[in-house]
Amino acid sequence: MQAGFNYQGDTTSYLRTDFESVIGPTGGFTTFDLSGGVSLDRTTVTAYVNNMFDKRGVLSKNSACVPSTCGPYERNYVVKPQEFGVKVGYKF
């Protein structure tokens, strides 16, 4: 069994405060991951869930051009959505 969490606090994507005031900061978020598995002889089976609560936190923001020209139309780079599955392995 393994559990993990990742936290990112509020961040800014621009060093210039005039650009940052147009785009704005990213908000903080937390994601949770779980996995667990068993081994039988040479076979392993692991089940996992990444981003368990499907939190769509924004990692970073930017714009296609200078924010003072393009305005507040930013691109948001979000965390990967929830993913779950099973992995099976065999040692030869």
Contacts in CASP RR format, 6 or more apart in sequence:
PFRMAT RR
TARGET T0000
AUTHOR 0000-0000-0000
METHOD contacts of the structure
MODEL  1
MQAGFNYQGDTTSYLRTDFESVIGPTGGFTTFDLSGGVSLDRTTVTAYVN
NMFDKRGVLSKNSACVPSTCGPYERNYVVKPQEFGVKVGYKF
1 34 0 8 1.000
1 35 0 8 1.000
1 36 0 8 1.000
1 37 0 8 1.000
2 34 0 8 1.000
2 35 0 8 1.000
2 36 0 8 1.000
3 32 0 8 1.000
3 33 0 8 1.000
3 34 0 8 1.000
4 32 0 8 1.000
4 33 0 8 1.000
4 34 0 8 1.000
5 30 0 8 1.000
5 31 0 8 1.000
5 32 0 8 1.000
5 33 0 8 1.000
6 30 0 8 1.000
6 31 0 8 1.000
6 33 0 8 1.000
7 28 0 8 1.000
7 29 0 8 1.000
7 30 0 8 1.000
8 26 0 8 1.000
8 28 0 8 1.000
8 29 0 8 1.000
8 30 0 8 1.000
8 57 0 8 1.000
8 59 0 8 1.000
9 26 0 8 1.000
9 27 0 8 1.000
9 28 0 8 1.000
9 29 0 8 1.000
10 25 0 8 1.000
10 26 0 8 1.000
10 27 0 8 1.000
10 28 0 8 1.000
11 25 0 8 1.000
11 26 0 8 1.000
11 27 0 8 1.000
11 28 0 8 1.000
11 60 0 8 1.000
12 20 0 8 1.000
12 24 0 8 1.000
12 25 0 8 1.000
12 26 0 8 1.000
13 20 0 8 1.000
13 23 0 8 1.000
13 24 0 8 1.000
13 25 0 8 1.000
13 26 0 8 1.000
13 60 0 8 1.000
13 61 0 8 1.000
13 62 0 8 1.000
14 20 0 8 1.000
14 23 0 8 1.000
14 67 0 8 1.000
18 68 0 8 1.000
19 66 0 8 1.000
19 67 0 8 1.000
19 68 0 8 1.000
22 67 0 8 1.000
22 68 0 8 1.000
22 71 0 8 1.000
22 72 0 8 1.000
23 61 0 8 1.000
23 62 0 8 1.000
23 63 0 8 1.000
23 67 0 8 1.000
23 72 0 8 1.000
23 74 0 8 1.000
24 61 0 8 1.000
24 74 0 8 1.000
26 57 0 8 1.000
26 58 0 8 1.000
26 59 0 8 1.000
26 60 0 8 1.000
26 61 0 8 1.000
27 57 0 8 1.000
27 58 0 8 1.000
28 57 0 8 1.000
29 55 0 8 1.000
29 57 0 8 1.000
29 58 0 8 1.000
29 79 0 8 1.000
30 55 0 8 1.000
31 50 0 8 1.000
31 51 0 8 1.000
31 52 0 8 1.000
31 53 0 8 1.000
31 55 0 8 1.000
31 57 0 8 1.000
31 79 0 8 1.000
32 51 0 8 1.000
32 52 0 8 1.000
32 53 0 8 1.000
33 48 0 8 1.000
33 49 0 8 1.000
33 50 0 8 1.000
33 51 0 8 1.000
33 52 0 8 1.000
34 48 0 8 1.000
34 49 0 8 1.000
34 52 0 8 1.000
35 46 0 8 1.000
35 47 0 8 1.000
35 48 0 8 1.000
35 49 0 8 1.000
36 46 0 8 1.000
36 47 0 8 1.000
36 48 0 8 1.000
37 44 0 8 1.000
37 45 0 8 1.000
37 46 0 8 1.000
37 47 0 8 1.000
38 44 0 8 1.000
38 45 0 8 1.000
42 90 0 8 1.000
42 91 0 8 1.000
42 92 0 8 1.000
43 88 0 8 1.000
43 89 0 8 1.000
43 90 0 8 1.000
43 91 0 8 1.000
44 87 0 8 1.000
44 88 0 8 1.000
44 89 0 8 1.000
44 90 0 8 1.000
45 86 0 8 1.000
45 87 0 8 1.000
45 88 0 8 1.000
45 89 0 8 1.000
46 86 0 8 1.000
46 87 0 8 1.000
46 88 0 8 1.000
47 84 0 8 1.000
47 85 0 8 1.000
47 86 0 8 1.000
48 83 0 8 1.000
48 84 0 8 1.000
48 85 0 8 1.000
48 86 0 8 1.000
48 87 0 8 1.000
49 82 0 8 1.000
49 83 0 8 1.000
49 84 0 8 1.000
49 85 0 8 1.000
50 80 0 8 1.000
50 82 0 8 1.000
50 83 0 8 1.000
50 84 0 8 1.000
51 79 0 8 1.000
51 80 0 8 1.000
51 81 0 8 1.000
51 82 0 8 1.000
51 83 0 8 1.000
52 82 0 8 1.000
53 82 0 8 1.000
54 81 0 8 1.000
54 82 0 8 1.000
55 79 0 8 1.000
56 78 0 8 1.000
56 79 0 8 1.000
56 81 0 8 1.000
57 78 0 8 1.000
57 79 0 8 1.000
58 76 0 8 1.000
58 77 0 8 1.000
58 78 0 8 1.000
59 77 0 8 1.000
59 78 0 8 1.000
59 79 0 8 1.000
60 76 0 8 1.000
60 77 0 8 1.000
61 74 0 8 1.000
61 75 0 8 1.000
61 76 0 8 1.000
61 77 0 8 1.000
62 74 0 8 1.000
62 75 0 8 1.000
62 77 0 8 1.000
63 70 0 8 1.000
63 71 0 8 1.000
63 73 0 8 1.000
63 74 0 8 1.000
63 75 0 8 1.000
64 70 0 8 1.000
64 73 0 8 1.000
64 75 0 8 1.000
67 74 0 8 1.000
END
